Amino acid sequence: MRACLIAAVISTALTVTSASATVIIGDDVGGKMKDYTTHFQQVRNSGEPVVISGTCVSACTMVLGFVPGDRICATHNAVLGFHAAWMFDNSGKRVVSASGTQDLMQTYPAAVRAWIARHGGLTPKMIYLRGRDLAAIVAPCNGSRVASASRAKRFGGVRQDADPNTPRASFDAR
């Protein structure tokens, strides 16, 4: 009996891969684009599914461009917020980064770019994607998709470095 139990535990351990984890995004206010690029490339390469559950604004929204759409879903309370990228000027003031904003836009899939265009483009003012508009772009999560994950990794931001000249897609003071 004990040998069967040990064999079952070993078998289960061998079948749990990184692709069986779920990355859950919620309460993420964004940050530096290069940090999110690195993180979401790692998520894409891992094969992990992503559940957007709650707020995902600014650079967090880059997940839509880096992780395949068939591996992303959004819960009913998901909200995505978009705005122009920015950086600090020589006096320490936040200014829009045209090149950063262009890079950000190129990250998004066509449906997201079209939605942003219909809502005035990326400006310093945040625009929010939620509800039916979000469900038309990001698949709604079903209970089994979320519940079937063997483990979950919460993601609510990326650690920031101190370089003030890196374009950011976040208007919080980091």
GROMACS elastic network, one bead per residue, 0.5 to 0.9 nm:
[ bonds ]
;  ai    aj funct       b0    kb
    1     4     6  0.51776   500
    1     5     6  0.63483   500
    1     6     6  0.87659   500
    2     5     6  0.50609   500
    2     6     6  0.62149   500
    2     7     6  0.85719   500
    3     6     6  0.50995   500
    3     7     6  0.60753   500
    3     8     6  0.85415   500
    4     7     6  0.50362   500
    4     8     6  0.60865   500
    4     9     6  0.86311   500
    5     8     6  0.50794   500
    5     9     6  0.62353   500
    5    10     6  0.86537   500
    6     9     6  0.51226   500
    6    10     6  0.61705   500
    6    11     6  0.85088   500
    7    10     6  0.51427   500
    7    11     6  0.60055   500
    7    12     6  0.85306   500
    8    11     6  0.50509   500
    8    12     6  0.60973   500
    8    13     6  0.85420   500
    9    12     6  0.51480   500
    9    13     6  0.61162   500
    9    14     6  0.86376   500
   10    13     6  0.50406   500
   10    14     6  0.61661   500
   10    15     6  0.87376   500
   11    14     6  0.52134   500
   11    15     6  0.64117   500
   11    16     6  0.89771   500
   12    15     6  0.52620   500
   12    16     6  0.64791   500
   13    16     6  0.54785   500
   13    17     6  0.84306   500
   14    17     6  0.75279   500
   15    20     6  0.88699   500
   16    19     6  0.79358   500
   16    20     6  0.61501   500
   16    21     6  0.83629   500
   16   150     6  0.75316   500
   17    20     6  0.53919   500
   17    21     6  0.73516   500
   18    21     6  0.54487   500
   18    22     6  0.86318   500
   18    46     6  0.62329   500
   18    47     6  0.71252   500
   18    48     6  0.64534   500
   19    22     6  0.77620   500
   19    46     6  0.61282   500
   19    49     6  0.72843   500
   20    47     6  0.82212   500
   20    48     6  0.64924   500
   20    49     6  0.79424   500
   20   148     6  0.84899   500
   20   149     6  0.58445   500
   20   150     6  0.59186   500
   20   151     6  0.71468   500
   20   152     6  0.88057   500
   21    47     6  0.87180   500
   21    48     6  0.56821   500
   21    49     6  0.70817   500
   21    50     6  0.89716   500
   21   149     6  0.57428   500
   21   150     6  0.59853   500
   21   152     6  0.54186   500
   21   153     6  0.70775   500
   22    48     6  0.56527   500
   22    49     6  0.50916   500
   22    50     6  0.57210   500
   22    51     6  0.70569   500
   22   146     6  0.77607   500
   22   149     6  0.58578   500
   22   150     6  0.78279   500
   22   151     6  0.63494   500
   22   153     6  0.60667   500
   22   154     6  0.83453   500
   23    43     6  0.80248   500
   23    48     6  0.67166   500
   23    49     6  0.62188   500
   23    51     6  0.61791   500
   23    52     6  0.84160   500
   23   151     6  0.88433   500
   23   152     6  0.57734   500
   23   154     6  0.58247   500
   23   155     6  0.65846   500
   24    49     6  0.86039   500
   24    50     6  0.58194   500
   24    52     6  0.59387   500
   24    53     6  0.66702   500
   24   152     6  0.66806   500
   24   153     6  0.59885   500
   24   155     6  0.58129   500
   24   156     6  0.83368   500
   25    28     6  0.68160   500
   25    50     6  0.72732   500
   25    51     6  0.61228   500
   25    53     6  0.57997   500
   25    54     6  0.71169   500
   25    55     6  0.76978   500
   25    56     6  0.68317   500
   25    60     6  0.84697   500
   25   153     6  0.86294   500
   25   154     6  0.60948   500
   25   156     6  0.59059   500
   25   157     6  0.85861   500
   26    29     6  0.89631   500
   26    51     6  0.86313   500
   26    52     6  0.62208   500
   26    53     6  0.50545   500
   26    55     6  0.51127   500
   26    56     6  0.60938   500
   26    78     6  0.78436   500
   26   154     6  0.76289   500
   26   155     6  0.67647   500
   26   156     6  0.57121   500
   26   157     6  0.89013   500
   27    53     6  0.82278   500
   27    54     6  0.58377   500
   27    56     6  0.62311   500
   27    57     6  0.84080   500
   27   155     6  0.84944   500
   27   156     6  0.56609   500
   27   157     6  0.81219   500
   28    31     6  0.89729   500
   28    54     6  0.82312   500
   28    55     6  0.58248   500
   28    57     6  0.63116   500
   28    58     6  0.84332   500
   28    59     6  0.89168   500
   28    60     6  0.64698   500
   28   155     6  0.74202   500
   28   157     6  0.52157   500
   28   158     6  0.87814   500
   29    55     6  0.74053   500
   29    56     6  0.63243   500
   29    57     6  0.52436   500
   29    58     6  0.63517   500
   29    59     6  0.77880   500
   29    60     6  0.70153   500
   29    81     6  0.89128   500
   29   156     6  0.75992   500
   29   157     6  0.67512   500
   29   170     6  0.68871   500
   29   171     6  0.85832   500
   29   172     6  0.75070   500
   30    33     6  0.82609   500
   30    36     6  0.80612   500
   30    56     6  0.73707   500
   30    57     6  0.58026   500
   30    61     6  0.80224   500
   30   156     6  0.83979   500
   30   157     6  0.61099   500
   30   158     6  0.76050   500
   30   168     6  0.81931   500
   30   169     6  0.65150   500
   30   170     6  0.52697   500
   30   171     6  0.83780   500
   30   172     6  0.81883   500
   31    34     6  0.88035   500
   31    35     6  0.75538   500
   31    36     6  0.74949   500
   31    58     6  0.70814   500
   31    59     6  0.57079   500
   31    60     6  0.76200   500
   31   157     6  0.73650   500
   31   158     6  0.70467   500
   31   159     6  0.83337   500
   31   160     6  0.69779   500
   31   167     6  0.89793   500
   31   168     6  0.56518   500
   31   169     6  0.58644   500
   31   171     6  0.80685   500
   31   172     6  0.78816   500
   31   174     6  0.75741   500
   32    35     6  0.54786   500
   32    36     6  0.65938   500
   32    37     6  0.87262   500
   32    59     6  0.66887   500
   32   158     6  0.82294   500
   32   159     6  0.89708   500
   32   160     6  0.67828   500
   32   161     6  0.83683   500
   32   166     6  0.67947   500
   32   167     6  0.62757   500
   32   169     6  0.62298   500
   32   170     6  0.71239   500
   33    36     6  0.51922   500
   33    37     6  0.59854   500
   33    38     6  0.86359   500
   33    58     6  0.88841   500
   33    59     6  0.56125   500
   33    60     6  0.85308   500
   33    62     6  0.81212   500
   33    85     6  0.84304   500
   33   100     6  0.82957   500
   33   104     6  0.79231   500
   33   166     6  0.78838   500
   33   167     6  0.64007   500
   33   168     6  0.53356   500
   33   169     6  0.61951   500
   33   170     6  0.87140   500
   34    38     6  0.62306   500
   34    39     6  0.86289   500
   34   166     6  0.78611   500
   34   167     6  0.80177   500
   34   168     6  0.82015   500
   35    38     6  0.52653   500
   35    39     6  0.62553   500
   35    40     6  0.86631   500
   35    59     6  0.88414   500
   35   158     6  0.64782   500
   35   159     6  0.75909   500
   35   160     6  0.71698   500
   35   161     6  0.85719   500
   36    40     6  0.58840   500
   36    41     6  0.82401   500
   36    59     6  0.63912   500
   36    60     6  0.67329   500
   36    62     6  0.71100   500
   36    63     6  0.80119   500
   36   157     6  0.84296   500
   36   158     6  0.67097   500
   37    40     6  0.53822   500
   37    41     6  0.59849   500
   37    42     6  0.85746   500
   37    59     6  0.85956   500
   37    62     6  0.73082   500
   37    63     6  0.83033   500
   37    66     6  0.75635   500
   38    41     6  0.52704   500
   38    42     6  0.63521   500
   38    43     6  0.88309   500
   39    42     6  0.51846   500
   39    43     6  0.63722   500
   39    44     6  0.87327   500
   39   158     6  0.77426   500
   40    44     6  0.60054   500
   40    45     6  0.84457   500
   40    62     6  0.76515   500
   40    63     6  0.59110   500
   40    65     6  0.87982   500
   40    66     6  0.57984   500
   40    67     6  0.66564   500
   41    45     6  0.60837   500
   41    46     6  0.85204   500
   41    63     6  0.87582   500
   41    66     6  0.60268   500
   41    67     6  0.73305   500
   42    45     6  0.50879   500
   42    46     6  0.60520   500
   42    47     6  0.88307   500
   43    46     6  0.50996   500
   43    47     6  0.65692   500
   43    48     6  0.60252   500
   43    49     6  0.81218   500
   43    50     6  0.84070   500
   43    63     6  0.89143   500
   43    66     6  0.83096   500
   43    67     6  0.69542   500
   44    47     6  0.56125   500
   44    48     6  0.68906   500
   44    49     6  0.85033   500
   44    63     6  0.89173   500
   44    66     6  0.63571   500
   44    68     6  0.71181   500
   44    71     6  0.88913   500
   45    48     6  0.80111   500
   45    67     6  0.84652   500
   46    49     6  0.89397   500
   47    67     6  0.86583   500
   47    71     6  0.80867   500
   48    67     6  0.89070   500
   48    71     6  0.73756   500
   49    67     6  0.83612   500
   49    68     6  0.89804   500
   49    70     6  0.84341   500
   49    72     6  0.59587   500
   49    73     6  0.82140   500
   49   149     6  0.87419   500
   50    63     6  0.86327   500
   50    67     6  0.80912   500
   50    71     6  0.60896   500
   50    73     6  0.64472   500
   50    74     6  0.84536   500
   51    71     6  0.84543   500
   51    72     6  0.59002   500
   51    73     6  0.50938   500
   51    74     6  0.56839   500
   51    75     6  0.72148   500
   51   141     6  0.72824   500
   51   146     6  0.73806   500
   52    55     6  0.77635   500
   52    56     6  0.72314   500
   52    72     6  0.74584   500
   52    73     6  0.62076   500
   52    75     6  0.62542   500
   52    77     6  0.87104   500
   52    78     6  0.58994   500
   52    79     6  0.82381   500
   52    80     6  0.88220   500
   52   141     6  0.86686   500
   53    56     6  0.81932   500
   53    73     6  0.87124   500
   53    74     6  0.60729   500
   53    75     6  0.52010   500
   53    76     6  0.76630   500
   53    77     6  0.61950   500
   53    79     6  0.79837   500
   54    74     6  0.85119   500
   54    75     6  0.75801   500
   54    76     6  0.84767   500
   54    77     6  0.54170   500
   54    79     6  0.59178   500
   54    80     6  0.83888   500
   55    77     6  0.80984   500
   55    78     6  0.58509   500
   55    80     6  0.61576   500
   55    81     6  0.78232   500
   56    59     6  0.82830   500
   56    60     6  0.54201   500
   56    61     6  0.60690   500
   56    78     6  0.74647   500
   56    79     6  0.61358   500
   56    81     6  0.64497   500
   56   156     6  0.83176   500
   57    60     6  0.54087   500
   57    61     6  0.57715   500
   57    79     6  0.76279   500
   57    80     6  0.51515   500
   57    82     6  0.61064   500
   57    83     6  0.85244   500
   57   126     6  0.85929   500
   57   128     6  0.83694   500
   57   169     6  0.85145   500
   57   170     6  0.78618   500
   58    61     6  0.58562   500
   58    62     6  0.79458   500
   58    80     6  0.79905   500
   58    81     6  0.58825   500
   58    82     6  0.53312   500
   58    83     6  0.63791   500
   58    84     6  0.83821   500
   58    85     6  0.81723   500
   58   126     6  0.83454   500
   58   168     6  0.82425   500
   58   170     6  0.51415   500
   58   171     6  0.80012   500
   59    62     6  0.55324   500
   59    63     6  0.82354   500
   59    82     6  0.81823   500
   59    85     6  0.84581   500
   59   104     6  0.81642   500
   59   168     6  0.71207   500
   59   170     6  0.64498   500
   60    63     6  0.61660   500
   60    64     6  0.87003   500
   60    80     6  0.83500   500
   60    81     6  0.87020   500
   60   156     6  0.86552   500
   60   157     6  0.75416   500
   60   158     6  0.89792   500
   60   169     6  0.83562   500
   61    64     6  0.59689   500
   61    65     6  0.80370   500
   61    80     6  0.64827   500
   61    81     6  0.72248   500
   61    82     6  0.72212   500
   61   108     6  0.83526   500
   62    65     6  0.54131   500
   62    66     6  0.65036   500
   62    67     6  0.86472   500
   62   104     6  0.73856   500
   62   107     6  0.64831   500
   62   108     6  0.66857   500
   63    66     6  0.52029   500
   63    67     6  0.56928   500
   63    68     6  0.87199   500
   63    72     6  0.85619   500
   63   107     6  0.88605   500
   63   108     6  0.84753   500
   64    67     6  0.60172   500
   64    68     6  0.73981   500
   64    69     6  0.67945   500
   64    72     6  0.77602   500
   64   107     6  0.79274   500
   64   108     6  0.60891   500
   64   109     6  0.69325   500
   64   112     6  0.82717   500
   64   138     6  0.83874   500
   65    68     6  0.72982   500
   65    69     6  0.81152   500
   65   106     6  0.83678   500
   65   109     6  0.56865   500
   66    69     6  0.87915   500
   66   107     6  0.72780   500
   66   108     6  0.81481   500
   67    70     6  0.84134   500
   67    71     6  0.68416   500
   67    72     6  0.72126   500
   68    71     6  0.55845   500
   68    72     6  0.69968   500
   69    72     6  0.52675   500
   69    73     6  0.79488   500
   69   109     6  0.88885   500
   69   137     6  0.88585   500
   69   138     6  0.70673   500
   69   139     6  0.79927   500
   70    73     6  0.78567   500
   70   138     6  0.86909   500
   70   139     6  0.78244   500
   72   138     6  0.68743   500
   72   139     6  0.69340   500
   72   140     6  0.87017   500
   72   141     6  0.83198   500
   73   135     6  0.88416   500
   73   138     6  0.58249   500
   73   140     6  0.52170   500
   73   142     6  0.83342   500
   73   145     6  0.87404   500
   74    77     6  0.78687   500
   74    78     6  0.57503   500
   74    79     6  0.85620   500
   74   134     6  0.79697   500
   74   135     6  0.75555   500
   74   138     6  0.63259   500
   74   139     6  0.62878   500
   74   141     6  0.53491   500
   75    78     6  0.53573   500
   75   139     6  0.88368   500
   75   140     6  0.58627   500
   75   141     6  0.53259   500
   75   142     6  0.80820   500
   76    79     6  0.87266   500
   76   130     6  0.84355   500
   76   131     6  0.70016   500
   76   135     6  0.87569   500
   76   140     6  0.72817   500
   76   141     6  0.80078   500
   77   130     6  0.79954   500
   77   131     6  0.79971   500
   78   129     6  0.87058   500
   78   130     6  0.65073   500
   78   131     6  0.79393   500
   78   134     6  0.83571   500
   79   128     6  0.66206   500
   79   129     6  0.59026   500
   79   131     6  0.79416   500
   79   134     6  0.79750   500
   80   127     6  0.82941   500
   80   128     6  0.55970   500
   80   129     6  0.50587   500
   80   130     6  0.65213   500
   80   134     6  0.81231   500
   81   126     6  0.59870   500
   81   127     6  0.55147   500
   81   129     6  0.62691   500
   81   130     6  0.88289   500
   82   116     6  0.79333   500
   82   122     6  0.67968   500
   82   123     6  0.85097   500
   82   125     6  0.82483   500
   82   126     6  0.54016   500
   82   127     6  0.53299   500
   82   128     6  0.64502   500
   82   129     6  0.80568   500
   82   169     6  0.82058   500
   83   101     6  0.83524   500
   83   121     6  0.80957   500
   83   123     6  0.52722   500
   83   124     6  0.54899   500
   83   125     6  0.59012   500
   83   127     6  0.65711   500
   83   169     6  0.69422   500
   83   170     6  0.80464   500
   83   171     6  0.88608   500
   84    96     6  0.64261   500
   84    97     6  0.74049   500
   84    98     6  0.80204   500
   84   100     6  0.79277   500
   84   101     6  0.52581   500
   84   102     6  0.87205   500
   84   104     6  0.80992   500
   84   105     6  0.89661   500
   84   121     6  0.83382   500
   84   124     6  0.52979   500
   84   125     6  0.77502   500
   84   126     6  0.82090   500
   84   168     6  0.87234   500
   84   169     6  0.65039   500
   84   170     6  0.85807   500
   85    95     6  0.85455   500
   85    96     6  0.58439   500
   85    97     6  0.54836   500
   85    98     6  0.74093   500
   85    99     6  0.83694   500
   85   100     6  0.54126   500
   85   102     6  0.84855   500
   85   103     6  0.88768   500
   85   104     6  0.72732   500
   85   122     6  0.81561   500
   85   123     6  0.82679   500
   85   124     6  0.78247   500
   85   167     6  0.61166   500
   85   168     6  0.52522   500
   85   170     6  0.70496   500
   85   171     6  0.86246   500
   86    94     6  0.63060   500
   86    95     6  0.53423   500
   86    98     6  0.80556   500
   86   100     6  0.71029   500
   86   101     6  0.76538   500
   86   124     6  0.82054   500
   86   166     6  0.85091   500
   86   167     6  0.54634   500
   86   168     6  0.52409   500
   86   169     6  0.61980   500
   86   170     6  0.74013   500
   86   171     6  0.77429   500
   87    92     6  0.88358   500
   87    93     6  0.80946   500
   87    94     6  0.55164   500
   87    95     6  0.55955   500
   87    96     6  0.64490   500
   87    97     6  0.60954   500
   87   100     6  0.86598   500
   87   164     6  0.68179   500
   87   165     6  0.58117   500
   87   166     6  0.63102   500
   87   168     6  0.60166   500
   87   169     6  0.86216   500
   88    91     6  0.75619   500
   88    92     6  0.51234   500
   88    93     6  0.52236   500
   88    95     6  0.59973   500
   88    96     6  0.86224   500
   88   164     6  0.60080   500
   88   165     6  0.60578   500
   88   166     6  0.83250   500
   88   167     6  0.83627   500
   89    92     6  0.52644   500
   89    93     6  0.54058   500
   89    94     6  0.63287   500
   89    95     6  0.64012   500
   89   164     6  0.86605   500
   89   165     6  0.77547   500
   90    93     6  0.74017   500
   91    94     6  0.89588   500
   92   164     6  0.84292   500
   94   171     6  0.83497   500
   95   124     6  0.88684   500
   96    99     6  0.89780   500
   96   100     6  0.82234   500
   96   101     6  0.77486   500
   96   123     6  0.80599   500
   96   124     6  0.71220   500
   96   167     6  0.87666   500
   97   100     6  0.50738   500
   97   101     6  0.59546   500
   97   102     6  0.84932   500
   97   167     6  0.65686   500
   97   168     6  0.83990   500
   98   101     6  0.50921   500
   98   102     6  0.61428   500
   98   103     6  0.86144   500
   99   102     6  0.50254   500
   99   103     6  0.61442   500
   99   104     6  0.85199   500
   99   167     6  0.85049   500
  100   103     6  0.50152   500
  100   104     6  0.60521   500
  100   105     6  0.86064   500
  100   166     6  0.87872   500
  100   167     6  0.55809   500
  100   168     6  0.75081   500
  100   169     6  0.81870   500
  101   105     6  0.61688   500
  101   106     6  0.86071   500
  101   122     6  0.72675   500
  101   123     6  0.88138   500
  101   167     6  0.83983   500
  101   168     6  0.89785   500
  101   169     6  0.80543   500
  102   105     6  0.51404   500
  102   106     6  0.62184   500
  102   107     6  0.87111   500
  103   106     6  0.51263   500
  103   107     6  0.63703   500
  104   107     6  0.51805   500
  104   108     6  0.70131   500
  104   169     6  0.80386   500
  105   108     6  0.55533   500
  105   109     6  0.85584   500
  105   112     6  0.87429   500
  105   113     6  0.65518   500
  105   116     6  0.89389   500
  105   122     6  0.81818   500
  106   109     6  0.77364   500
  106   110     6  0.88793   500
  106   113     6  0.81710   500
  108   111     6  0.80258   500
  108   112     6  0.59397   500
  108   113     6  0.61534   500
  109   112     6  0.55328   500
  109   113     6  0.63994   500
  109   114     6  0.87997   500
  110   113     6  0.50355   500
  110   114     6  0.60701   500
  110   115     6  0.85930   500
  111   114     6  0.51193   500
  111   115     6  0.62295   500
  111   116     6  0.86734   500
  111   136     6  0.89148   500
  111   137     6  0.64564   500
  112   115     6  0.50550   500
  112   116     6  0.61433   500
  112   117     6  0.85536   500
  112   137     6  0.70566   500
  113   116     6  0.51016   500
  113   117     6  0.61318   500
  113   118     6  0.86630   500
  113   121     6  0.83561   500
  114   117     6  0.50386   500
  114   118     6  0.62069   500
  114   119     6  0.87002   500
  115   118     6  0.51198   500
  115   119     6  0.63987   500
  115   120     6  0.89963   500
  115   121     6  0.85563   500
  115   129     6  0.84877   500
  115   133     6  0.83857   500
  116   119     6  0.51088   500
  116   120     6  0.64796   500
  116   121     6  0.50577   500
  116   122     6  0.68267   500
  116   127     6  0.80791   500
  116   129     6  0.89377   500
  117   120     6  0.53189   500
  117   122     6  0.78973   500
  118   121     6  0.71638   500
  119   122     6  0.85332   500
  119   127     6  0.74212   500
  120   123     6  0.78130   500
  120   127     6  0.88204   500
  121   127     6  0.89081   500
  122   125     6  0.77138   500
  122   126     6  0.80134   500
  122   127     6  0.81445   500
  123   126     6  0.72784   500
  123   127     6  0.86929   500
  124   171     6  0.84287   500
  129   132     6  0.87908   500
  129   133     6  0.63718   500
  129   134     6  0.55383   500
  130   133     6  0.58653   500
  130   135     6  0.75131   500
  131   134     6  0.53385   500
  131   135     6  0.62096   500
  131   136     6  0.87448   500
  132   136     6  0.61437   500
  132   137     6  0.88228   500
  133   136     6  0.52245   500
  133   137     6  0.67774   500
  133   138     6  0.87905   500
  134   137     6  0.52656   500
  134   138     6  0.57611   500
  134   139     6  0.81197   500
  134   140     6  0.84097   500
  135   138     6  0.51921   500
  135   139     6  0.56655   500
  135   140     6  0.57209   500
  136   139     6  0.71888   500
  136   140     6  0.87428   500
  138   141     6  0.89682   500
  139   142     6  0.89255   500
  141   144     6  0.83344   500
  141   145     6  0.65249   500
  141   146     6  0.69408   500
  142   145     6  0.54767   500
  142   146     6  0.67517   500
  142   147     6  0.87269   500
  143   146     6  0.54486   500
  143   147     6  0.59102   500
  143   148     6  0.83107   500
  144   148     6  0.55555   500
  144   149     6  0.86225   500
  145   148     6  0.54931   500
  145   149     6  0.71344   500
  146   149     6  0.59605   500
  147   150     6  0.80089   500
  148   151     6  0.88127   500
  149   152     6  0.67613   500
  155   158     6  0.79551   500
  157   160     6  0.88632   500
  160   163     6  0.86672   500
  160   174     6  0.74040   500
  161   164     6  0.85362   500
  162   174     6  0.86793   500
  163   166     6  0.60118   500
  164   167     6  0.81647   500
  165   168     6  0.87899   500
  168   171     6  0.78844   500
  170   173     6  0.82822   500
  170   174     6  0.86931   500
  171   174     6  0.85639   500
